[in-house]
Amino acid sequence: MRTLVLENRNLRLVSLLDKGSDIAELTYKPLDLGLLFHAPTGYRKPGSIVGTCKRSEGEFMEYHGGGWQDMGPRHKDNRPR
């Protein structure tokens, strides 16, 4: 997946652009301390697998690799601002 990496001497942030810019890594570098949860399934690119769970939240969990999901405000016609 395409990623965006932002870092300075204290923090490293990795954002997964192909997953709506989900934040996949946030590390406090002086202590090499990862601040986010990482699911054992890892990160999967949307559309890369066929969902197998019949529960409504199941497909989300099959793609959920952890990290920090973010949402921005939407315009009244449902387009990102």
mmCIF file as gemmi writes it, N, C-alpha and C atoms, coordinates in Angstrom:
data_model
loop_
_atom_site.group_PDB
_atom_site.id
_atom_site.type_symbol
_atom_site.label_atom_id
_atom_site.label_alt_id
_atom_site.label_comp_id
_atom_site.label_asym_id
_atom_site.label_entity_id
_atom_site.label_seq_id
_atom_site.pdbx_PDB_ins_code
_atom_site.Cartn_x
_atom_site.Cartn_y
_atom_site.Cartn_z
_atom_site.occupancy
_atom_site.B_iso_or_equiv
_atom_site.pdbx_formal_charge
_atom_site.auth_seq_id
_atom_site.auth_asym_id
_atom_site.pdbx_PDB_model_num
ATOM 1 N N . MET Axp A 1 ? 0.838 -1.188 0 1 0 ? 1 A 1
ATOM 2 C CA . MET Axp A 1 ? 0 0 0 1 0 ? 1 A 1
ATOM 3 C C . MET Axp A 1 ? 0.879 1.247 0 1 0 ? 1 A 1
ATOM 4 N N . ARG Axp A 2 ? 0.339 2.296 -0.579 1 0 ? 2 A 1
ATOM 5 C CA . ARG Axp A 2 ? 1.058 3.568 -0.532 1 0 ? 2 A 1
ATOM 6 C C . ARG Axp A 2 ? 1.027 4.09 0.895 1 0 ? 2 A 1
ATOM 7 N N . THR Axp A 3 ? 2.138 4.639 1.34 1 0 ? 3 A 1
ATOM 8 C CA . THR Axp A 3 ? 2.23 5.167 2.696 1 0 ? 3 A 1
ATOM 9 C C . THR Axp A 3 ? 2.806 6.569 2.684 1 0 ? 3 A 1
ATOM 10 N N . LEU Axp A 4 ? 2.514 7.266 3.754 1 0 ? 4 A 1
ATOM 11 C CA . LEU Axp A 4 ? 3.082 8.579 3.997 1 0 ? 4 A 1
ATOM 12 C C . LEU Axp A 4 ? 3.789 8.488 5.337 1 0 ? 4 A 1
ATOM 13 N N . VAL Axp A 5 ? 5.062 8.884 5.391 1 0 ? 5 A 1
ATOM 14 C CA . VAL Axp A 5 ? 5.83 8.839 6.619 1 0 ? 5 A 1
ATOM 15 C C . VAL Axp A 5 ? 6.192 10.264 7.007 1 0 ? 5 A 1
ATOM 16 N N . LEU Axp A 6 ? 5.837 10.618 8.229 1 0 ? 6 A 1
ATOM 17 C CA . LEU Axp A 6 ? 6.199 11.919 8.799 1 0 ? 6 A 1
ATOM 18 C C . LEU Axp A 6 ? 7.016 11.629 10.047 1 0 ? 6 A 1
ATOM 19 N N . GLU Axp A 7 ? 8.186 12.254 10.161 1 0 ? 7 A 1
ATOM 20 C CA . GLU Axp A 7 ? 8.957 12.014 11.368 1 0 ? 7 A 1
ATOM 21 C C . GLU Axp A 7 ? 9.898 13.163 11.666 1 0 ? 7 A 1
ATOM 22 N N . ASN Axp A 8 ? 10.213 13.251 12.931 1 0 ? 8 A 1
ATOM 23 C CA . ASN Axp A 8 ? 11.245 14.161 13.401 1 0 ? 8 A 1
ATOM 24 C C . ASN Axp A 8 ? 12.09 13.38 14.406 1 0 ? 8 A 1
ATOM 25 N N . ARG Axp A 9 ? 12.874 14.045 15.227 1 0 ? 9 A 1
ATOM 26 C CA . ARG Axp A 9 ? 13.743 13.281 16.131 1 0 ? 9 A 1
ATOM 27 C C . ARG Axp A 9 ? 12.975 12.609 17.258 1 0 ? 9 A 1
ATOM 28 N N . ASN Axp A 10 ? 11.721 12.997 17.504 1 0 ? 10 A 1
ATOM 29 C CA . ASN Axp A 10 ? 10.945 12.418 18.596 1 0 ? 10 A 1
ATOM 30 C C . ASN Axp A 10 ? 9.842 11.457 18.159 1 0 ? 10 A 1
ATOM 31 N N . LEU Axp A 11 ? 9.208 11.712 17.018 1 0 ? 11 A 1
ATOM 32 C CA . LEU Axp A 11 ? 8.054 10.916 16.597 1 0 ? 11 A 1
ATOM 33 C C . LEU Axp A 11 ? 8.206 10.418 15.167 1 0 ? 11 A 1
ATOM 34 N N . ARG Axp A 12 ? 7.619 9.255 14.931 1 0 ? 12 A 1
ATOM 35 C CA . ARG Axp A 12 ? 7.495 8.714 13.568 1 0 ? 12 A 1
ATOM 36 C C . ARG Axp A 12 ? 6.037 8.311 13.394 1 0 ? 12 A 1
ATOM 37 N N . LEU Axp A 13 ? 5.404 8.822 12.35 1 0 ? 13 A 1
ATOM 38 C CA . LEU Axp A 13 ? 4.016 8.515 12.04 1 0 ? 13 A 1
ATOM 39 C C . LEU Axp A 13 ? 3.956 7.939 10.631 1 0 ? 13 A 1
ATOM 40 N N . VAL Axp A 14 ? 3.268 6.795 10.484 1 0 ? 14 A 1
ATOM 41 C CA . VAL Axp A 14 ? 3.085 6.176 9.173 1 0 ? 14 A 1
ATOM 42 C C . VAL Axp A 14 ? 1.592 6.115 8.894 1 0 ? 14 A 1
ATOM 43 N N . SER Axp A 15 ? 1.177 6.668 7.766 1 0 ? 15 A 1
ATOM 44 C CA . SER Axp A 15 ? -0.224 6.701 7.363 1 0 ? 15 A 1
ATOM 45 C C . SER Axp A 15 ? -0.397 5.867 6.1 1 0 ? 15 A 1
ATOM 46 N N . LEU Axp A 16 ? -1.439 5.016 6.084 1 0 ? 16 A 1
ATOM 47 C CA . LEU Axp A 16 ? -1.728 4.161 4.927 1 0 ? 16 A 1
ATOM 48 C C . LEU Axp A 16 ? -2.689 4.891 3.994 1 0 ? 16 A 1
ATOM 49 N N . LEU Axp A 17 ? -2.166 5.437 2.933 1 0 ? 17 A 1
ATOM 50 C CA . LEU Axp A 17 ? -2.97 6.246 2.022 1 0 ? 17 A 1
ATOM 51 C C . LEU Axp A 17 ? -4.052 5.437 1.334 1 0 ? 17 A 1
ATOM 52 N N . ASP Axp A 18 ? -3.779 4.166 1.039 1 0 ? 18 A 1
ATOM 53 C CA . ASP Axp A 18 ? -4.772 3.33 0.364 1 0 ? 18 A 1
ATOM 54 C C . ASP Axp A 18 ? -5.861 2.825 1.299 1 0 ? 18 A 1
ATOM 55 N N . LYS Axp A 19 ? -5.76 3.139 2.584 1 0 ? 19 A 1
ATOM 56 C CA . LYS Axp A 19 ? -6.814 2.782 3.537 1 0 ? 19 A 1
ATOM 57 C C . LYS Axp A 19 ? -7.427 4.052 4.123 1 0 ? 19 A 1
ATOM 58 N N . GLY Axp A 20 ? -7.536 5.079 3.33 1 0 ? 20 A 1
ATOM 59 C CA . GLY Axp A 20 ? -8.159 6.313 3.791 1 0 ? 20 A 1
ATOM 60 C C . GLY Axp A 20 ? -7.29 7.084 4.761 1 0 ? 20 A 1
ATOM 61 N N . SER Axp A 21 ? -6 6.896 4.694 1 0 ? 21 A 1
ATOM 62 C CA . SER Axp A 21 ? -5.021 7.551 5.56 1 0 ? 21 A 1
ATOM 63 C C . SER Axp A 21 ? -5.086 7.08 7.012 1 0 ? 21 A 1
ATOM 64 N N . ASP Axp A 22 ? -5.471 5.818 7.227 1 0 ? 22 A 1
ATOM 65 C CA . ASP Axp A 22 ? -5.401 5.258 8.581 1 0 ? 22 A 1
ATOM 66 C C . ASP Axp A 22 ? -3.972 5.381 9.097 1 0 ? 22 A 1
ATOM 67 N N . ILE Axp A 23 ? -3.838 5.719 10.351 1 0 ? 23 A 1
ATOM 68 C CA . ILE Axp A 23 ? -2.515 5.82 10.958 1 0 ? 23 A 1
ATOM 69 C C . ILE Axp A 23 ? -2.12 4.427 11.448 1 0 ? 23 A 1
ATOM 70 N N . ALA Axp A 24 ? -1.067 3.875 10.853 1 0 ? 24 A 1
ATOM 71 C CA . ALA Axp A 24 ? -0.649 2.512 11.148 1 0 ? 24 A 1
ATOM 72 C C . ALA Axp A 24 ? 0.501 2.445 12.139 1 0 ? 24 A 1
ATOM 73 N N . GLU Axp A 25 ? 1.22 3.547 12.294 1 0 ? 25 A 1
ATOM 74 C CA . GLU Axp A 25 ? 2.338 3.542 13.233 1 0 ? 25 A 1
ATOM 75 C C . GLU Axp A 25 ? 2.486 4.922 13.85 1 0 ? 25 A 1
ATOM 76 N N . LEU Axp A 26 ? 2.655 4.944 15.144 1 0 ? 26 A 1
ATOM 77 C CA . LEU Axp A 26 ? 3.011 6.156 15.869 1 0 ? 26 A 1
ATOM 78 C C . LEU Axp A 26 ? 4.02 5.721 16.927 1 0 ? 26 A 1
ATOM 79 N N . THR Axp A 27 ? 5.255 6.124 16.731 1 0 ? 27 A 1
ATOM 80 C CA . THR Axp A 27 ? 6.344 5.672 17.588 1 0 ? 27 A 1
ATOM 81 C C . THR Axp A 27 ? 7.009 6.862 18.251 1 0 ? 27 A 1
ATOM 82 N N . TYR Axp A 28 ? 7.205 6.749 19.569 1 0 ? 28 A 1
ATOM 83 C CA . TYR Axp A 28 ? 7.994 7.714 20.324 1 0 ? 28 A 1
ATOM 84 C C . TYR Axp A 28 ? 9.44 7.237 20.233 1 0 ? 28 A 1
ATOM 85 N N . LYS Axp A 29 ? 10.228 7.903 19.385 1 0 ? 29 A 1
ATOM 86 C CA . LYS Axp A 29 ? 11.538 7.413 19.005 1 0 ? 29 A 1
ATOM 87 C C . LYS Axp A 29 ? 12.573 7.363 20.138 1 0 ? 29 A 1
ATOM 88 N N . PRO Axp A 30 ? 12.607 8.332 21.072 1 0 ? 30 A 1
ATOM 89 C CA . PRO Axp A 30 ? 13.635 8.239 22.12 1 0 ? 30 A 1
ATOM 90 C C . PRO Axp A 30 ? 13.569 6.936 22.929 1 0 ? 30 A 1
ATOM 91 N N . LEU Axp A 31 ? 12.367 6.357 23.074 1 0 ? 31 A 1
ATOM 92 C CA . LEU Axp A 31 ? 12.218 5.096 23.804 1 0 ? 31 A 1
ATOM 93 C C . LEU Axp A 31 ? 11.893 3.928 22.882 1 0 ? 31 A 1
ATOM 94 N N . ASP Axp A 32 ? 11.838 4.161 21.579 1 0 ? 32 A 1
ATOM 95 C CA . ASP Axp A 32 ? 11.402 3.155 20.601 1 0 ? 32 A 1
ATOM 96 C C . ASP Axp A 32 ? 10.087 2.526 21.064 1 0 ? 32 A 1
ATOM 97 N N . LEU Axp A 33 ? 9.148 3.386 21.436 1 0 ? 33 A 1
ATOM 98 C CA . LEU Axp A 33 ? 7.876 2.966 22.022 1 0 ? 33 A 1
ATOM 99 C C . LEU Axp A 33 ? 6.747 3.133 21.016 1 0 ? 33 A 1
ATOM 100 N N . GLY Axp A 34 ? 6.189 2.009 20.545 1 0 ? 34 A 1
ATOM 101 C CA . GLY Axp A 34 ? 5.032 2.042 19.659 1 0 ? 34 A 1
ATOM 102 C C . GLY Axp A 34 ? 3.786 2.352 20.462 1 0 ? 34 A 1
ATOM 103 N N . LEU Axp A 35 ? 2.978 3.29 19.999 1 0 ? 35 A 1
ATOM 104 C CA . LEU Axp A 35 ? 1.832 3.774 20.762 1 0 ? 35 A 1
ATOM 105 C C . LEU Axp A 35 ? 0.491 3.239 20.272 1 0 ? 35 A 1
ATOM 106 N N . LEU Axp A 36 ? 0.478 2.397 19.242 1 0 ? 36 A 1
ATOM 107 C CA . LEU Axp A 36 ? -0.777 1.926 18.68 1 0 ? 36 A 1
ATOM 108 C C . LEU Axp A 36 ? -0.897 0.409 18.748 1 0 ? 36 A 1
ATOM 109 N N . PHE Axp A 37 ? -2.134 -0.05 18.749 1 0 ? 37 A 1
ATOM 110 C CA . PHE Axp A 37 ? -2.448 -1.476 18.69 1 0 ? 37 A 1
ATOM 111 C C . PHE Axp A 37 ? -2.168 -2.009 17.283 1 0 ? 37 A 1
ATOM 112 N N . HIS Axp A 38 ? -1.664 -3.238 17.195 1 0 ? 38 A 1
ATOM 113 C CA . HIS Axp A 38 ? -1.476 -3.908 15.91 1 0 ? 38 A 1
ATOM 114 C C . HIS Axp A 38 ? -2.134 -5.276 15.986 1 0 ? 38 A 1
ATOM 115 N N . ALA Axp A 39 ? -3.145 -5.494 15.161 1 0 ? 39 A 1
ATOM 116 C CA . ALA Axp A 39 ? -3.869 -6.768 15.145 1 0 ? 39 A 1
ATOM 117 C C . ALA Axp A 39 ? -2.973 -7.868 14.578 1 0 ? 39 A 1
ATOM 118 N N . PRO Axp A 40 ? -3.179 -9.1 15.027 1 0 ? 40 A 1
ATOM 119 C CA . PRO Axp A 40 ? -2.355 -10.201 14.524 1 0 ? 40 A 1
ATOM 120 C C . PRO Axp A 40 ? -2.545 -10.478 13.026 1 0 ? 40 A 1
ATOM 121 N N . THR Axp A 41 ? -3.649 -10.027 12.454 1 0 ? 41 A 1
ATOM 122 C CA . THR Axp A 41 ? -3.891 -10.247 11.023 1 0 ? 41 A 1
ATOM 123 C C . THR Axp A 41 ? -3.053 -9.333 10.145 1 0 ? 41 A 1
ATOM 124 N N . GLY Axp A 42 ? -2.524 -8.258 10.684 1 0 ? 42 A 1
ATOM 125 C CA . GLY Axp A 42 ? -1.751 -7.311 9.892 1 0 ? 42 A 1
ATOM 126 C C . GLY Axp A 42 ? -2.659 -6.403 9.076 1 0 ? 42 A 1
ATOM 127 N N . TYR Axp A 43 ? -2.056 -5.553 8.267 1 0 ? 43 A 1
ATOM 128 C CA . TYR Axp A 43 ? -2.804 -4.596 7.455 1 0 ? 43 A 1
ATOM 129 C C . TYR Axp A 43 ? -3.054 -5.18 6.077 1 0 ? 43 A 1
ATOM 130 N N . ARG Axp A 44 ? -4.289 -5.075 5.621 1 0 ? 44 A 1
ATOM 131 C CA . ARG Axp A 44 ? -4.666 -5.579 4.297 1 0 ? 44 A 1
ATOM 132 C C . ARG Axp A 44 ? -5.213 -4.447 3.455 1 0 ? 44 A 1
ATOM 133 N N . LYS Axp A 45 ? -4.786 -4.415 2.215 1 0 ? 45 A 1
ATOM 134 C CA . LYS Axp A 45 ? -5.279 -3.402 1.293 1 0 ? 45 A 1
ATOM 135 C C . LYS Axp A 45 ? -6.749 -3.656 1.001 1 0 ? 45 A 1
ATOM 136 N N . PRO Axp A 46 ? -7.598 -2.616 1.035 1 0 ? 46 A 1
ATOM 137 C CA . PRO Axp A 46 ? -9.018 -2.8 0.729 1 0 ? 46 A 1
ATOM 138 C C . PRO Axp A 46 ? -9.21 -3.479 -0.629 1 0 ? 46 A 1
ATOM 139 N N . GLY Axp A 47 ? -10.094 -4.481 -0.65 1 0 ? 47 A 1
ATOM 140 C CA . GLY Axp A 47 ? -10.376 -5.224 -1.869 1 0 ? 47 A 1
ATOM 141 C C . GLY Axp A 47 ? -9.422 -6.368 -2.128 1 0 ? 47 A 1
ATOM 142 N N . SER Axp A 48 ? -8.459 -6.578 -1.229 1 0 ? 48 A 1
ATOM 143 C CA . SER Axp A 48 ? -7.461 -7.62 -1.47 1 0 ? 48 A 1
ATOM 144 C C . SER Axp A 48 ? -7.921 -9.012 -1.035 1 0 ? 48 A 1
ATOM 145 N N . ILE Axp A 49 ? -8.981 -9.092 -0.233 1 0 ? 49 A 1
ATOM 146 C CA . ILE Axp A 49 ? -9.503 -10.389 0.199 1 0 ? 49 A 1
ATOM 147 C C . ILE Axp A 49 ? -11.018 -10.39 0.052 1 0 ? 49 A 1
ATOM 148 N N . VAL Axp A 50 ? -11.604 -11.552 0.042 1 0 ? 50 A 1
ATOM 149 C CA . VAL Axp A 50 ? -13.054 -11.686 0.041 1 0 ? 50 A 1
ATOM 150 C C . VAL Axp A 50 ? -13.474 -11.933 1.479 1 0 ? 50 A 1
ATOM 151 N N . GLY Axp A 51 ? -14.403 -11.11 1.995 1 0 ? 51 A 1
ATOM 152 C CA . GLY Axp A 51 ? -14.855 -11.264 3.368 1 0 ? 51 A 1
ATOM 153 C C . GLY Axp A 51 ? -15.496 -12.621 3.608 1 0 ? 51 A 1
ATOM 154 N N . THR Axp A 52 ? -15.262 -13.177 4.785 1 0 ? 52 A 1
ATOM 155 C CA . THR Axp A 52 ? -15.804 -14.499 5.096 1 0 ? 52 A 1
ATOM 156 C C . THR Axp A 52 ? -16.81 -14.475 6.238 1 0 ? 52 A 1
ATOM 157 N N . CYS Axp A 53 ? -16.949 -13.34 6.906 1 0 ? 53 A 1
ATOM 158 C CA . CYS Axp A 53 ? -17.817 -13.26 8.077 1 0 ? 53 A 1
ATOM 159 C C . CYS Axp A 53 ? -19.193 -12.754 7.674 1 0 ? 53 A 1
ATOM 160 N N . LYS Axp A 54 ? -20.234 -13.375 8.22 1 0 ? 54 A 1
ATOM 161 C CA . LYS Axp A 54 ? -21.599 -12.961 7.888 1 0 ? 54 A 1
ATOM 162 C C . LYS Axp A 54 ? -22.102 -11.829 8.77 1 0 ? 54 A 1
ATOM 163 N N . ARG Axp A 55 ? -21.422 -11.545 9.897 1 0 ? 55 A 1
ATOM 164 C CA . ARG Axp A 55 ? -21.839 -10.447 10.767 1 0 ? 55 A 1
ATOM 165 C C . ARG Axp A 55 ? -21.548 -9.115 10.084 1 0 ? 55 A 1
ATOM 166 N N . SER Axp A 56 ? -22.369 -8.112 10.368 1 0 ? 56 A 1
ATOM 167 C CA . SER Axp A 56 ? -22.205 -6.823 9.696 1 0 ? 56 A 1
ATOM 168 C C . SER Axp A 56 ? -20.85 -6.192 9.992 1 0 ? 56 A 1
ATOM 169 N N . GLU Axp A 57 ? -20.332 -6.359 11.192 1 0 ? 57 A 1
ATOM 170 C CA . GLU Axp A 57 ? -19.034 -5.777 11.529 1 0 ? 57 A 1
ATOM 171 C C . GLU Axp A 57 ? -17.877 -6.695 11.133 1 0 ? 57 A 1
ATOM 172 N N . GLY Axp A 58 ? -18.175 -7.865 10.628 1 0 ? 58 A 1
ATOM 173 C CA . GLY Axp A 58 ? -17.149 -8.857 10.311 1 0 ? 58 A 1
ATOM 174 C C . GLY Axp A 58 ? -16.153 -8.414 9.27 1 0 ? 58 A 1
ATOM 175 N N . GLU Axp A 59 ? -16.615 -7.828 8.184 1 0 ? 59 A 1
ATOM 176 C CA . GLU Axp A 59 ? -15.688 -7.426 7.139 1 0 ? 59 A 1
ATOM 177 C C . GLU Axp A 59 ? -14.731 -6.355 7.643 1 0 ? 59 A 1
ATOM 178 N N . PHE Axp A 60 ? -15.224 -5.436 8.451 1 0 ? 60 A 1
ATOM 179 C CA . PHE Axp A 60 ? -14.336 -4.423 9.032 1 0 ? 60 A 1
ATOM 180 C C . PHE Axp A 60 ? -13.217 -5.1 9.813 1 0 ? 60 A 1
ATOM 181 N N . MET Axp A 61 ? -13.579 -6.089 10.619 1 0 ? 61 A 1
ATOM 182 C CA . MET Axp A 61 ? -12.583 -6.758 11.449 1 0 ? 61 A 1
ATOM 183 C C . MET Axp A 61 ? -11.586 -7.559 10.605 1 0 ? 61 A 1
ATOM 184 N N . GLU Axp A 62 ? -12.001 -8.053 9.447 1 0 ? 62 A 1
ATOM 185 C CA . GLU Axp A 62 ? -11.068 -8.778 8.595 1 0 ? 62 A 1
ATOM 186 C C . GLU Axp A 62 ? -10.03 -7.848 7.966 1 0 ? 62 A 1
ATOM 187 N N . TYR Axp A 63 ? -10.367 -6.581 7.797 1 0 ? 63 A 1
ATOM 188 C CA . TYR Axp A 63 ? -9.435 -5.602 7.246 1 0 ? 63 A 1
ATOM 189 C C . TYR Axp A 63 ? -8.741 -4.776 8.323 1 0 ? 63 A 1
ATOM 190 N N . HIS Axp A 64 ? -9.213 -4.869 9.553 1 0 ? 64 A 1
ATOM 191 C CA . HIS Axp A 64 ? -8.674 -4.031 10.627 1 0 ? 64 A 1
ATOM 192 C C . HIS Axp A 64 ? -7.311 -4.549 11.067 1 0 ? 64 A 1
ATOM 193 N N . GLY Axp A 65 ? -6.277 -3.789 10.79 1 0 ? 65 A 1
ATOM 194 C CA . GLY Axp A 65 ? -4.933 -4.186 11.172 1 0 ? 65 A 1
ATOM 195 C C . GLY Axp A 65 ? -4.479 -3.551 12.462 1 0 ? 65 A 1
ATOM 196 N N . GLY Axp A 66 ? -5.33 -2.692 12.999 1 0 ? 66 A 1
ATOM 197 C CA . GLY Axp A 66 ? -4.967 -1.959 14.203 1 0 ? 66 A 1
ATOM 198 C C . GLY Axp A 66 ? -4.786 -0.502 13.861 1 0 ? 66 A 1
ATOM 199 N N . GLY Axp A 67 ? -3.92 0.142 14.593 1 0 ? 67 A 1
ATOM 200 C CA . GLY Axp A 67 ? -3.619 1.542 14.312 1 0 ? 67 A 1
ATOM 201 C C . GLY Axp A 67 ? -4.686 2.485 14.839 1 0 ? 67 A 1
ATOM 202 N N . TRP Axp A 68 ? -4.9 3.534 14.098 1 0 ? 68 A 1
ATOM 203 C CA . TRP Axp A 68 ? -5.805 4.599 14.506 1 0 ? 68 A 1
ATOM 204 C C . TRP Axp A 68 ? -6.594 5.005 13.267 1 0 ? 68 A 1
ATOM 205 N N . GLN Axp A 69 ? -7.886 4.752 13.284 1 0 ? 69 A 1
ATOM 206 C CA . GLN Axp A 69 ? -8.728 5.13 12.161 1 0 ? 69 A 1
ATOM 207 C C . GLN Axp A 69 ? -9.144 6.587 12.346 1 0 ? 69 A 1
ATOM 208 N N . ASP Axp A 70 ? -9.217 7.298 11.248 1 0 ? 70 A 1
ATOM 209 C CA . ASP Axp A 70 ? -9.587 8.704 11.323 1 0 ? 70 A 1
ATOM 210 C C . ASP Axp A 70 ? -10.672 9.006 10.307 1 0 ? 70 A 1
ATOM 211 N N . MET Axp A 71 ? -11.465 10.014 10.621 1 0 ? 71 A 1
ATOM 212 C CA . MET Axp A 71 ? -12.517 10.459 9.718 1 0 ? 71 A 1
ATOM 213 C C . MET Axp A 71 ? -12.517 11.978 9.708 1 0 ? 71 A 1
ATOM 214 N N . GLY Axp A 72 ? -12.67 12.522 8.528 1 0 ? 72 A 1
ATOM 215 C CA . GLY Axp A 72 ? -12.779 13.964 8.419 1 0 ? 72 A 1
ATOM 216 C C . GLY Axp A 72 ? -14.218 14.351 8.147 1 0 ? 72 A 1
ATOM 217 N N . PRO Axp A 73 ? -14.526 15.63 8.296 1 0 ? 73 A 1
ATOM 218 C CA . PRO Axp A 73 ? -15.903 16.068 8.018 1 0 ? 73 A 1
ATOM 219 C C . PRO Axp A 73 ? -16.233 15.894 6.544 1 0 ? 73 A 1
ATOM 220 N N . ARG Axp A 74 ? -17.502 15.647 6.29 1 0 ? 74 A 1
ATOM 221 C CA . ARG Axp A 74 ? -17.966 15.493 4.914 1 0 ? 74 A 1
ATOM 222 C C . ARG Axp A 74 ? -18.899 16.641 4.568 1 0 ? 74 A 1
ATOM 223 N N . HIS Axp A 75 ? -18.907 16.946 3.302 1 0 ? 75 A 1
ATOM 224 C CA . HIS Axp A 75 ? -19.793 17.969 2.764 1 0 ? 75 A 1
ATOM 225 C C . HIS Axp A 75 ? -21.215 17.411 2.741 1 0 ? 75 A 1
ATOM 226 N N . LYS Axp A 76 ? -22.215 18.257 2.678 1 0 ? 76 A 1
ATOM 227 C CA . LYS Axp A 76 ? -23.609 17.814 2.708 1 0 ? 76 A 1
ATOM 228 C C . LYS Axp A 76 ? -23.951 16.834 1.582 1 0 ? 76 A 1
ATOM 229 N N . ASP Axp A 77 ? -23.213 16.87 0.455 1 0 ? 77 A 1
ATOM 230 C CA . ASP Axp A 77 ? -23.46 15.913 -0.626 1 0 ? 77 A 1
ATOM 231 C C . ASP Axp A 77 ? -22.553 14.672 -0.508 1 0 ? 77 A 1
ATOM 232 N N . ASN Axp A 78 ? -21.971 14.472 0.683 1 0 ? 78 A 1
ATOM 233 C CA . ASN Axp A 78 ? -21.195 13.29 1.042 1 0 ? 78 A 1
ATOM 234 C C . ASN Axp A 78 ? -19.81 13.233 0.389 1 0 ? 78 A 1
ATOM 235 N N . ARG Axp A 79 ? -19.304 14.363 -0.091 1 0 ? 79 A 1
ATOM 236 C CA . ARG Axp A 79 ? -17.948 14.395 -0.63 1 0 ? 79 A 1
ATOM 237 C C . ARG Axp A 79 ? -16.997 14.875 0.463 1 0 ? 79 A 1
ATOM 238 N N . PRO Axp A 80 ? -15.757 14.359 0.499 1 0 ? 80 A 1
ATOM 239 C CA . PRO Axp A 80 ? -14.802 14.892 1.472 1 0 ? 80 A 1
ATOM 240 C C . PRO Axp A 80 ? -14.565 16.368 1.208 1 0 ? 80 A 1
ATOM 241 N N . ARG Axp A 81 ? -14.348 17.113 2.249 1 0 ? 81 A 1
ATOM 242 C CA . ARG Axp A 81 ? -14.083 18.553 2.09 1 0 ? 81 A 1
ATOM 243 C C . ARG Axp A 81 ? -12.677 18.799 1.638 1 0 ? 81 A 1
